[in-house]
Amino acid sequence: MCEANAYIYKNGKEELYLESVDIMVPEEGQIYLKNLFGEQKVFVGRIKEISLLKHKIVLENK
């Protein structure tokens, strides 16, 4: 499986935002995320880092 967990970077720490992310679509300052279980979220901010080996996405507020 190639899904990753999404985290929000806040105050020098990473907080879990959404597990098992399968789809991620950046659009005009927002990032649409959908996981394997059908849960959907829209994050307002940017992608700070993606680690494919660690299956980790780090998001950051604008």
Protein Blocks (a to p, Z undefined) as FASTA:
>chain_A
ZZdcddddeehiacdfbghifbdcdeehiacdddfkopacddedddfbdcfklopacddd
ZZ
